[in-house]
Every structure is written in structure tokens, then in C-alpha cells.
Amino acid sequence: HMGVGGDDSWSQSVHPEFLLTQPHYQYQLTLRVKASSPQ
């Protein structure tokens, strides 16, 4: 069982199209802070 990616939480395997098959992955995440408005 590999967590998310199956049809439900009790399935024992993940569908092949959702498996991570490469040895390395790269991703980028950007967080932006919005100014709050006075209350």
C-alpha cells in the first residue's frame, strides 16, 4: 500500500499511471504573501 493514488484507502496497490518511476524529480513552489486589509 502506498497511500494516495488508488481507488480507495483500503486498496493494496496504486494504479501504474500514478507511480513515481523516475529516480529523481524536481519541482518548484512559490509562496506569495498578500497584504492584509485593515479591519
NUVOKE-227810 format. One record per residue: x, y, z of N, C-alpha, C, CB in turn; residue number from 1. Coordinates in nm, 2 decimals. Atoms other than C-alpha are relative to their C-alpha. Glycine has a CB too. Layout:
BEGIN
neast  nnorth  nup  caeast  canorth  caup  ceast  cnorth  cup  cbeast  cbnorth  cbup  n
X  Y  Z  X  Y  Z  X  Y  Z  X  Y  Z  NUM
...
//
This chain:
BEGIN
neast  nnorth  nup  caeast  canorth  caup  ceast  cnorth  cup  cbeast  cbnorth  cbup  n
0.09  -0.12  0.00  0.00  0.00  0.00  0.09  0.12  0.00  -0.10  0.00  0.12  1
-0.09  -0.11  0.01  0.15  0.33  -0.10  -0.08  0.14  0.03  0.06  0.01  -0.14  2
0.07  -0.13  -0.03  -0.11  0.59  0.03  -0.09  0.04  -0.11  0.10  0.11  0.03  3
0.09  -0.05  0.10  -0.29  0.81  -0.22  0.03  -0.06  -0.14  0.00  0.15  0.00  4
-0.02  0.05  0.13  -0.33  0.70  -0.58  -0.08  -0.11  -0.04  0.15  -0.03  -0.02  5
0.09  0.11  0.03  -0.56  0.41  -0.55  -0.14  0.04  -0.01  0.01  -0.11  0.10  6
0.15  -0.03  0.01  -0.94  0.39  -0.58  -0.06  0.04  0.14  -0.07  -0.11  -0.06  7
0.05  -0.02  -0.13  -0.99  0.39  -0.21  0.12  -0.02  0.10  -0.12  -0.10  0.03  8
-0.11  0.00  -0.10  -0.79  0.39  0.12  0.03  -0.15  0.04  -0.04  0.07  0.12  9
-0.03  0.13  -0.04  -0.80  0.01  0.16  0.06  -0.09  -0.12  -0.12  -0.07  0.05  10
-0.06  0.08  0.11  -0.67  -0.10  -0.19  0.15  -0.02  0.03  -0.01  0.08  -0.13  11
-0.14  0.03  -0.03  -0.33  -0.27  -0.17  0.10  0.06  -0.10  0.01  -0.14  0.01  12
-0.10  -0.05  0.09  -0.18  -0.12  -0.48  -0.05  0.13  -0.07  0.03  -0.11  -0.11  13
0.03  -0.13  0.07  -0.16  0.21  -0.67  0.00  -0.03  -0.15  0.11  0.10  0.03  14
0.01  0.01  0.15  -0.26  0.24  -1.04  0.14  0.03  -0.06  -0.11  0.08  -0.06  15
-0.14  -0.03  0.06  0.06  0.23  -1.26  0.02  0.14  -0.05  0.02  -0.09  -0.12  16
-0.02  -0.14  0.04  -0.01  0.58  -1.40  0.02  0.10  0.11  -0.13  0.04  -0.08  17
-0.02  -0.09  -0.12  0.02  0.72  -1.05  0.13  -0.03  0.07  -0.11  0.00  0.09  18
-0.12  0.04  -0.07  0.35  0.55  -0.96  0.11  0.10  -0.04  0.04  -0.14  -0.04  19
-0.12  -0.08  0.03  0.67  0.76  -0.94  0.11  -0.10  -0.04  0.04  0.09  0.12  20
-0.09  0.10  0.05  0.91  0.56  -1.16  0.14  0.06  -0.03  -0.05  -0.05  -0.13  21
-0.13  -0.06  0.02  1.20  0.81  -1.21  0.08  0.00  0.13  -0.01  0.14  -0.06  22
-0.08  -0.01  -0.12  1.49  0.81  -0.97  0.01  0.14  0.07  0.14  -0.05  -0.03  23
-0.01  -0.14  -0.05  1.49  1.19  -0.93  -0.11  0.08  -0.06  0.14  0.06  -0.03  24
0.10  -0.10  0.05  1.22  1.46  -0.96  0.04  0.14  0.05  -0.14  -0.04  0.05  25
-0.03  -0.13  -0.03  1.24  1.83  -0.95  -0.13  0.08  0.00  0.11  0.07  -0.09  26
0.12  -0.08  0.00  0.96  2.07  -0.86  0.03  0.14  0.06  -0.11  -0.06  0.08  27
-0.02  -0.14  -0.05  0.92  2.44  -0.77  -0.13  0.04  0.07  0.04  0.10  -0.11  28
0.12  -0.05  -0.07  0.69  2.60  -0.52  0.02  0.15  0.03  -0.02  -0.08  0.13  29
-0.01  -0.15  -0.03  0.63  2.98  -0.49  -0.12  0.04  0.09  -0.01  0.08  -0.13  30
0.10  -0.06  -0.10  0.45  3.14  -0.19  0.01  0.15  -0.01  0.04  -0.05  0.14  31
0.01  -0.15  0.00  0.33  3.49  -0.21  -0.09  0.05  0.12  -0.06  0.05  -0.14  32
0.08  -0.06  -0.12  0.21  3.70  0.09  -0.08  0.12  -0.05  0.10  0.04  0.11  33
0.08  -0.11  0.04  -0.08  3.92  0.02  -0.01  0.10  0.12  -0.14  -0.04  -0.04  34
0.02  -0.09  -0.11  -0.11  4.24  0.22  -0.14  -0.01  0.06  0.03  0.15  -0.05  35
0.14  0.01  -0.06  -0.40  4.23  0.47  -0.06  0.13  0.00  0.01  -0.06  0.14  36
0.08  -0.13  0.00  -0.67  4.49  0.45  -0.04  0.03  0.15  -0.13  -0.01  -0.08  37
0.03  -0.04  -0.14  -0.74  4.69  0.77  -0.15  -0.03  0.03  0.02  0.16  0.02  38
0.14  0.04  -0.04  -1.05  4.59  0.96  -0.06  0.10  0.08  0.00  -0.14  0.08  39
//
